[in-house]
């Protein structure tokens, strides 16, 4: 480590561990959903992946105390990512991050 910054070599030999952190991933694109879920699982996050925001809201209602973080797409059918994020933050008070934004 130089000046408090990890080099790529150090990062690859000190894997991130997020054991016990439960993440809900929401994306209607199954390829993106699979990739994001696989990356998070490789970092030891516990992942639940759903393909639309309405299923995600139903999942949260069943186990909202289970999740620590939501990762969502922006462009989704039935409800866009911004409306979804607003509902999640108002109803469940969970942090939501966007996995992708178009310029």
N, C-alpha and C positions, 0 to 999 in steps of 0.2 A: 504494500500500500504506500503510495506517495502522496503526501499532503492531504491525507484523509480520504483519498479517492481510490477505490478498488480498480485494479487493472483487469482486463478480460481474463487473464490467467487466474487471478485470485477469485474472480467471480465464478468461474467454472469449477473451482475446487472448493468453494464454500457455498454449496447449493442453498437456495432459499427454502426454508421449511415453514409451512403454514398449517401444521397439523392442528386440527380443531377449529379452523376457520372455515365456515360454511358459506359458499358463494352460489347465488342463483344467476345463471346466465340465460339471457333471453335474446333470441335472434331467429327470424323466419328463414334465413339462409342456412340450410343444413350444413353446408361446407364450413361456413364461418363459425357456426355454433360448435361443430365438432373440433375445429382447430383451437378456438378459445378454451373450450372445456379441457382439451388434451394438455394445453400449455399449463393451465391452472392446476390440473391433476399432477403434472410433472413436478410442480412446485409444492406438492403435498396439500393443496387446498381440497376440501371436500366440495364437490360440485354437483349441483342439480341443474340440468339443461332442459329448457323448454322452448318450443318454437313459436309461441305467440304471446303477446302481453296479457290476454285474458286468462290463459292457462297459468301464467306467472302470478297474476293477482289471486287466482284460486289457490295456487300452491302456497302463497304467502298467508292467505287467510287460514289455511289448515295448519301452518307451522311458522308463523311470523317470528316467533322467538328463537327459531332454529337458525335463521340466516344472519350473517354479519355484514354482507355486502351484496349488491346487485350490479351485474355488468349487463348492459343492454345496448341494442342496436338503435339507430335513429329511425330508419325507414322500415316500418312494419305495418302489416295489414291490421285493420280493426281499430288500432290506436297507435299513434306515432310515439316515438321514444320520449319526447318531451312531456306529452300528456301522461304517459305511463310513469315517468319519473315524478311528476307532480303528485300523482295519486299515491305512489309508494312513500314519498316523503311526508305527505299529509296523514296517511292512514297508518303507516308502519314505522315512520321515523328512522329509516335505514339509509345509509349512503348509497348513492347510485352513480356509477361511472359509465361513460359512453365508450363503446369499443370502436366506434368509427364515426367520423363526421365527414361529409362532403364539403369542400370549400364553397 
